[in-house]
Amino acid sequence: MRMEKPKPQWIPCSEQLPTEGDPVLLCDRYGNMTLGRLIKTNEGCKWDVSTWWNDLDDWNAWIPLPEPYEEE
């Protein structure tokens, strides 16, 4: 019997930020989602999202990415 893993939960950015450099799924207040990672810069922390940097305030919550697919 296959055991179901618990589903990851959204984590508000105001409560906790991910480990620097780990890819995560980000969600803004409108429900828009994108892949990104937290990067520390000389000016503080920023989100590295695609080809631009975003301030921490641009995103409300994050969720860890699932494990990659593996054939059984």
N, CA, C and O atoms as CSV, one atom per row, in Angstrom:
chain,resi,resn,atom,element,x,y,z
A,1,MET,N,N,0.839,-1.169,0.000
A,1,MET,CA,C,0.000,0.000,0.000
A,1,MET,C,C,0.894,1.244,0.000
A,1,MET,O,O,1.873,1.326,0.742
A,2,ARG,N,N,0.544,2.172,-0.818
A,2,ARG,CA,C,1.312,3.412,-0.953
A,2,ARG,C,C,0.835,4.428,0.091
A,2,ARG,O,O,-0.359,4.710,0.202
A,3,MET,N,N,1.777,4.963,0.841
A,3,MET,CA,C,1.438,5.967,1.855
A,3,MET,C,C,1.437,7.349,1.208
A,3,MET,O,O,2.376,7.716,0.500
A,4,GLU,N,N,0.393,8.095,1.454
A,4,GLU,CA,C,0.301,9.453,0.936
A,4,GLU,C,C,1.138,10.388,1.803
A,4,GLU,O,O,1.039,10.371,3.030
A,5,LYS,N,N,1.950,11.192,1.158
A,5,LYS,CA,C,2.709,12.203,1.879
A,5,LYS,C,C,1.794,13.384,2.166
A,5,LYS,O,O,0.891,13.678,1.382
A,6,PRO,N,N,2.022,14.065,3.290
A,6,PRO,CA,C,1.213,15.258,3.548
A,6,PRO,C,C,1.457,16.307,2.469
A,6,PRO,O,O,2.580,16.469,1.991
A,7,LYS,N,N,0.402,17.012,2.091
A,7,LYS,CA,C,0.529,18.068,1.081
A,7,LYS,C,C,1.264,19.254,1.683
A,7,LYS,O,O,1.012,19.636,2.826
A,8,PRO,N,N,2.181,19.839,0.904
A,8,PRO,CA,C,2.840,21.056,1.397
A,8,PRO,C,C,1.810,22.173,1.571
A,8,PRO,O,O,0.815,22.226,0.849
A,9,GLN,N,N,2.051,23.039,2.511
A,9,GLN,CA,C,1.151,24.147,2.792
A,9,GLN,C,C,1.817,25.462,2.405
A,9,GLN,O,O,3.037,25.596,2.486
A,10,TRP,N,N,0.997,26.441,1.979
A,10,TRP,CA,C,1.507,27.770,1.687
A,10,TRP,C,C,2.033,28.387,2.967
A,10,TRP,O,O,1.423,28.245,4.027
A,11,ILE,N,N,3.156,29.066,2.875
A,11,ILE,CA,C,3.791,29.705,4.019
A,11,ILE,C,C,3.793,31.212,3.767
A,11,ILE,O,O,4.403,31.675,2.803
A,12,PRO,N,N,3.113,31.986,4.630
A,12,PRO,CA,C,3.134,33.439,4.448
A,12,PRO,C,C,4.556,33.985,4.571
A,12,PRO,O,O,5.299,33.590,5.470
A,13,CYS,N,N,4.929,34.881,3.679
A,13,CYS,CA,C,6.267,35.485,3.706
A,13,CYS,C,C,6.476,36.280,4.987
A,13,CYS,O,O,7.610,36.445,5.435
A,14,SER,N,N,5.393,36.775,5.580
A,14,SER,CA,C,5.510,37.541,6.818
A,14,SER,C,C,5.893,36.646,8.002
A,14,SER,O,O,6.380,37.139,9.020
A,15,GLU,N,N,5.674,35.324,7.868
A,15,GLU,CA,C,5.987,34.396,8.952
A,15,GLU,C,C,7.352,33.733,8.790
A,15,GLU,O,O,8.069,33.521,9.767
A,16,GLN,N,N,7.701,33.410,7.555
A,16,GLN,CA,C,8.960,32.697,7.319
A,16,GLN,C,C,9.350,32.841,5.858
A,16,GLN,O,O,8.489,32.864,4.978
A,17,LEU,N,N,10.648,32.938,5.600
A,17,LEU,CA,C,11.168,32.962,4.239
A,17,LEU,C,C,11.900,31.651,3.969
A,17,LEU,O,O,12.402,31.023,4.901
A,18,PRO,N,N,11.966,31.231,2.707
A,18,PRO,CA,C,12.669,29.992,2.391
A,18,PRO,C,C,14.175,30.148,2.535
A,18,PRO,O,O,14.686,31.260,2.670
A,19,THR,N,N,14.866,29.039,2.504
A,19,THR,CA,C,16.322,29.048,2.521
A,19,THR,C,C,16.818,29.733,1.254
A,19,THR,O,O,16.302,29.485,0.164
A,20,GLU,N,N,17.807,30.583,1.398
A,20,GLU,CA,C,18.346,31.315,0.254
A,20,GLU,C,C,18.755,30.355,-0.860
A,20,GLU,O,O,19.456,29.372,-0.623
A,21,GLY,N,N,18.308,30.656,-2.075
A,21,GLY,CA,C,18.689,29.898,-3.257
A,21,GLY,C,C,17.794,28.717,-3.585
A,21,GLY,O,O,17.849,28.208,-4.704
A,22,ASP,N,N,16.965,28.261,-2.641
A,22,ASP,CA,C,16.077,27.129,-2.927
A,22,ASP,C,C,14.925,27.580,-3.833
A,22,ASP,O,O,14.270,28.576,-3.524
A,23,PRO,N,N,14.662,26.887,-4.927
A,23,PRO,CA,C,13.531,27.262,-5.778
A,23,PRO,C,C,12.207,26.956,-5.081
A,23,PRO,O,O,12.033,25.896,-4.480
A,24,VAL,N,N,11.281,27.906,-5.175
A,24,VAL,CA,C,9.959,27.768,-4.563
A,24,VAL,C,C,8.912,28.319,-5.520
A,24,VAL,O,O,9.244,29.011,-6.484
A,25,LEU,N,N,7.656,28.012,-5.252
A,25,LEU,CA,C,6.541,28.599,-5.982
A,25,LEU,C,C,6.034,29.768,-5.152
A,25,LEU,O,O,5.749,29.613,-3.965
A,26,LEU,N,N,5.921,30.947,-5.779
A,26,LEU,CA,C,5.485,32.167,-5.106
A,26,LEU,C,C,4.075,32.533,-5.541
A,26,LEU,O,O,3.673,32.257,-6.672
A,27,CYS,N,N,3.323,33.160,-4.630
A,27,CYS,CA,C,1.968,33.608,-4.940
A,27,CYS,C,C,1.812,35.048,-4.460
A,27,CYS,O,O,2.225,35.386,-3.351
A,28,ASP,N,N,1.207,35.904,-5.308
A,28,ASP,CA,C,0.968,37.285,-4.884
A,28,ASP,C,C,-0.475,37.432,-4.402
A,28,ASP,O,O,-1.232,36.462,-4.401
A,29,ARG,N,N,-0.852,38.636,-3.996
A,29,ARG,CA,C,-2.183,38.848,-3.421
A,29,ARG,C,C,-3.318,38.660,-4.422
A,29,ARG,O,O,-4.480,38.563,-4.028
A,30,TYR,N,N,-2.996,38.609,-5.708
A,30,TYR,CA,C,-4.019,38.418,-6.742
A,30,TYR,C,C,-4.162,36.951,-7.162
A,30,TYR,O,O,-5.012,36.621,-7.989
A,31,GLY,N,N,-3.332,36.075,-6.592
A,31,GLY,CA,C,-3.367,34.664,-6.961
A,31,GLY,C,C,-2.420,34.308,-8.089
A,31,GLY,O,O,-2.400,33.160,-8.534
A,32,ASN,N,N,-1.628,35.269,-8.566
A,32,ASN,CA,C,-0.634,34.971,-9.601
A,32,ASN,C,C,0.496,34.167,-8.980
A,32,ASN,O,O,0.922,34.441,-7.858
A,33,MET,N,N,0.979,33.175,-9.715
A,33,MET,CA,C,2.051,32.329,-9.202
A,33,MET,C,C,3.206,32.268,-10.189
A,33,MET,O,O,3.008,32.356,-11.401
A,34,THR,N,N,4.425,32.117,-9.652
A,34,THR,CA,C,5.618,31.990,-10.467
A,34,THR,C,C,6.698,31.290,-9.661
A,34,THR,O,O,6.646,31.248,-8.432
A,35,LEU,N,N,7.666,30.746,-10.363
A,35,LEU,CA,C,8.818,30.152,-9.694
A,35,LEU,C,C,9.803,31.253,-9.333
A,35,LEU,O,O,9.949,32.229,-10.068
A,36,GLY,N,N,10.474,31.096,-8.206
A,36,GLY,CA,C,11.474,32.072,-7.792
A,36,GLY,C,C,12.357,31.499,-6.708
A,36,GLY,O,O,12.183,30.362,-6.269
A,37,ARG,N,N,13.314,32.316,-6.286
A,37,ARG,CA,C,14.184,31.931,-5.178
A,37,ARG,C,C,14.621,33.193,-4.456
A,37,ARG,O,O,14.725,34.261,-5.059
A,38,LEU,N,N,14.875,33.065,-3.171
A,38,LEU,CA,C,15.303,34.177,-2.348
A,38,LEU,C,C,16.798,34.385,-2.528
A,38,LEU,O,O,17.579,33.436,-2.463
A,39,ILE,N,N,17.189,35.629,-2.752
A,39,ILE,CA,C,18.592,35.983,-2.941
A,39,ILE,C,C,18.927,37.140,-1.997
A,39,ILE,O,O,18.172,38.108,-1.896
A,40,LYS,N,N,20.047,37.032,-1.318
A,40,LYS,CA,C,20.507,38.137,-0.468
A,40,LYS,C,C,21.431,39.028,-1.292
A,40,LYS,O,O,22.361,38.550,-1.942
A,41,THR,N,N,21.157,40.335,-1.252
A,41,THR,CA,C,21.964,41.309,-1.984
A,41,THR,C,C,22.528,42.322,-0.989
A,41,THR,O,O,22.243,42.248,0.206
A,42,ASN,N,N,23.317,43.252,-1.477
A,42,ASN,CA,C,23.848,44.316,-0.617
A,42,ASN,C,C,22.732,45.183,-0.034
A,42,ASN,O,O,22.885,45.753,1.047
A,43,GLU,N,N,21.605,45.281,-0.753
A,43,GLU,CA,C,20.472,46.095,-0.298
A,43,GLU,C,C,19.513,45.310,0.580
A,43,GLU,O,O,18.555,45.889,1.093
A,44,GLY,N,N,19.730,44.022,0.772
A,44,GLY,CA,C,18.826,43.177,1.557
A,44,GLY,C,C,18.379,41.983,0.736
A,44,GLY,O,O,19.035,41.614,-0.238
A,45,CYS,N,N,17.271,41.379,1.123
A,45,CYS,CA,C,16.758,40.201,0.417
A,45,CYS,C,C,15.838,40.617,-0.725
A,45,CYS,O,O,15.082,41.583,-0.618
A,46,LYS,N,N,15.919,39.874,-1.805
A,46,LYS,CA,C,15.064,40.082,-2.979
A,46,LYS,C,C,14.620,38.714,-3.481
A,46,LYS,O,O,15.219,37.694,-3.142
A,47,TRP,N,N,13.570,38.701,-4.286
A,47,TRP,CA,C,13.161,37.493,-5.000
A,47,TRP,C,C,13.767,37.513,-6.386
A,47,TRP,O,O,13.625,38.497,-7.112
A,48,ASP,N,N,14.437,36.445,-6.759
A,48,ASP,CA,C,14.941,36.259,-8.123
A,48,ASP,C,C,13.843,35.496,-8.860
A,48,ASP,O,O,13.653,34.296,-8.660
A,49,VAL,N,N,13.130,36.222,-9.711
A,49,VAL,CA,C,11.978,35.659,-10.419
A,49,VAL,C,C,12.217,35.827,-11.908
A,49,VAL,O,O,12.253,36.950,-12.411
A,50,SER,N,N,12.378,34.723,-12.613
A,50,SER,CA,C,12.646,34.729,-14.047
A,50,SER,C,C,13.848,35.608,-14.352
A,50,SER,O,O,14.973,35.276,-13.977
A,51,THR,N,N,13.619,36.735,-15.035
A,51,THR,CA,C,14.743,37.584,-15.440
A,51,THR,C,C,14.768,38.919,-14.697
A,51,THR,O,O,15.512,39.817,-15.090
A,52,TRP,N,N,13.975,39.074,-13.637
A,52,TRP,CA,C,13.990,40.330,-12.903
A,52,TRP,C,C,13.988,40.042,-11.407
A,52,TRP,O,O,13.677,38.936,-10.965
A,53,TRP,N,N,14.343,41.068,-10.643
A,53,TRP,CA,C,14.344,40.984,-9.174
A,53,TRP,C,C,13.064,41.626,-8.662
A,53,TRP,O,O,12.594,42.620,-9.217
A,54,ASN,N,N,12.516,41.069,-7.629
A,54,ASN,CA,C,11.315,41.633,-7.017
A,54,ASN,C,C,11.550,41.863,-5.543
A,54,ASN,O,O,12.240,41.087,-4.883
A,55,ASP,N,N,10.970,42.939,-5.030
A,55,ASP,CA,C,11.046,43.205,-3.604
A,55,ASP,C,C,10.269,42.125,-2.848
A,55,ASP,O,O,9.361,41.500,-3.395
A,56,LEU,N,N,10.635,41.922,-1.604
A,56,LEU,CA,C,9.950,40.923,-0.796
A,56,LEU,C,C,8.463,41.202,-0.696
A,56,LEU,O,O,7.667,40.267,-0.604
A,57,ASP,N,N,8.069,42.475,-0.712
A,57,ASP,CA,C,6.661,42.838,-0.575
A,57,ASP,C,C,5.814,42.455,-1.784
A,57,ASP,O,O,4.586,42.465,-1.698
A,58,ASP,N,N,6.443,42.115,-2.913
A,58,ASP,CA,C,5.690,41.783,-4.123
A,58,ASP,C,C,4.985,40.433,-4.025
A,58,ASP,O,O,4.055,40.178,-4.791
A,59,TRP,N,N,5.396,39.570,-3.114
A,59,TRP,CA,C,4.849,38.215,-3.008
A,59,TRP,C,C,4.378,37.963,-1.588
A,59,TRP,O,O,5.055,38.331,-0.629
A,60,ASN,N,N,3.207,37.330,-1.451
A,60,ASN,CA,C,2.600,37.120,-0.133
A,60,ASN,C,C,2.970,35.794,0.506
A,60,ASN,O,O,3.114,35.713,1.725
A,61,ALA,N,N,3.125,34.748,-0.310
A,61,ALA,CA,C,3.332,33.411,0.246
A,61,ALA,C,C,4.185,32.573,-0.697
A,61,ALA,O,O,4.332,32.894,-1.876
A,62,TRP,N,N,4.744,31.494,-0.155
A,62,TRP,CA,C,5.555,30.583,-0.945
A,62,TRP,C,C,5.266,29.158,-0.489
A,62,TRP,O,O,4.753,28.922,0.605
A,63,ILE,N,N,5.611,28.221,-1.358
A,63,ILE,CA,C,5.420,26.806,-1.051
A,63,ILE,C,C,6.604,26.046,-1.656
A,63,ILE,O,O,7.016,26.339,-2.778
A,64,PRO,N,N,7.153,25.071,-0.921
A,64,PRO,CA,C,8.264,24.311,-1.498
A,64,PRO,C,C,7.801,23.547,-2.741
A,64,PRO,O,O,6.638,23.161,-2.853
A,65,LEU,N,N,8.722,23.341,-3.654
A,65,LEU,CA,C,8.404,22.545,-4.846
A,65,LEU,C,C,8.353,21.066,-4.459
A,65,LEU,O,O,9.052,20.643,-3.538
A,66,PRO,N,N,7.537,20.285,-5.149
A,66,PRO,CA,C,7.500,18.845,-4.861
A,66,PRO,C,C,8.787,18.175,-5.327
A,66,PRO,O,O,9.571,18.753,-6.080
A,67,GLU,N,N,8.981,16.969,-4.873
A,67,GLU,CA,C,10.127,16.171,-5.323
A,67,GLU,C,C,9.942,15.873,-6.804
A,67,GLU,O,O,8.806,15.744,-7.261
A,68,PRO,N,N,11.027,15.759,-7.567
A,68,PRO,CA,C,10.918,15.427,-8.992
A,68,PRO,C,C,10.262,14.058,-9.190
A,68,PRO,O,O,10.353,13.186,-8.327
A,69,TYR,N,N,9.618,13.886,-10.305
A,69,TYR,CA,C,8.969,12.629,-10.648
A,69,TYR,C,C,10.015,11.532,-10.832
A,69,TYR,O,O,11.064,11.759,-11.434
A,70,GLU,N,N,9.725,10.358,-10.316
A,70,GLU,CA,C,10.577,9.197,-10.531
A,70,GLU,C,C,9.681,8.027,-10.926
A,70,GLU,O,O,8.656,7.772,-10.294
A,71,GLU,N,N,10.082,7.326,-11.972
A,71,GLU,CA,C,9.318,6.141,-12.368
A,71,GLU,C,C,9.500,5.057,-11.335
A,71,GLU,O,O,10.573,4.909,-10.751
A,72,GLU,N,N,8.441,4.298,-11.112
A,72,GLU,CA,C,8.513,3.217,-10.124
A,72,GLU,C,C,9.143,1.982,-10.718
A,72,GLU,O,O,9.286,0.971,-10.031
